[in-house]
Amino acid sequence: MISDLFLYFIGRKYGRMIVTHRRFRRILSPQKLSVLEKKFNEKGILVILIGRHLIGLRAQIFLVAGVTRMSSLKFLLADAFSSLFTIALMVGAGYMGGNSLQVIQKDIRKIEYLAIFVIVVALVCYLLIRYYRSRKIDRPH
């Protein structure tokens, strides 16, 4: 959340000029800024709640939240609420995965054996094809 707040305050400090700043113009283009500003004006907090989970847009959304001068408290609360969902999801997935680790390892071993078998069969087929093709070329007509 600290990095989220950092991006928010950078957006708030530079405003619309963020698209000309040498460090941030690669993250946020003028066109993307316009699109995201429109989304913020239409949906507000919902953009923060959903945007936190969109890997490619996350930094852009937090910068635009600052550019649009969203209330710091509103931003912090929306980001915190959204992060609680993320944390709960990750902890739950870890718990479920941790309990199933032995089963997963057993399935991975089966897949490894199957992959090795497929690779060996493919290699044998390739070598046989090369062998028969070379014999056709060597034979006089």
MOWO-V699171 format. One record per backbone hydrogen bond with DSSP energy under -1.0 kcal/mol. CO is the residue of the C=O (numbers start at 1). NH is the residue of the N-H. Records with the same first field share a line. If there is no record, write none. Layout:
CO->NH + NH
//
This chain:
1->5
2->6
3->7
4->8
5->9
6->10
7->11
8->12
9->13
10->14
11->15
14->17
15->18
16->19
17->20
21->25
24->28
29->33
30->34
31->35
32->36
33->37
34->38
35->39
36->40
37->41
38->42
39->43
40->44
43->46
44->47
45->49
46->50
47->51
48->52
50->53
51->54
54->58
57->61
58->62
59->63
60->64
61->65
62->66
63->67
64->68
65->70
66->69
71->75
72->76
73->77
74->78
75->79
76->80
77->81
78->82
79->83
80->84
81->85
82->86
83->87
84->88
85->89
86->90
87->91
88->92
89->93
90->94
91->95
92->96
93->97
94->98
95->99
96->100
100->104
101->105
102->106
103->107
104->108
105->109
106->110
107->111
108->112
109->113
110->114
111->115
112->116
113->117
114->118
115->119
116->120
117->121
118->122
119->123
120->124
121->125
122->126
123->127
124->128
125->129
126->130
127->131
128->132
129->133
130->134
131->135
132->136
133->137
134->138
135->139
//
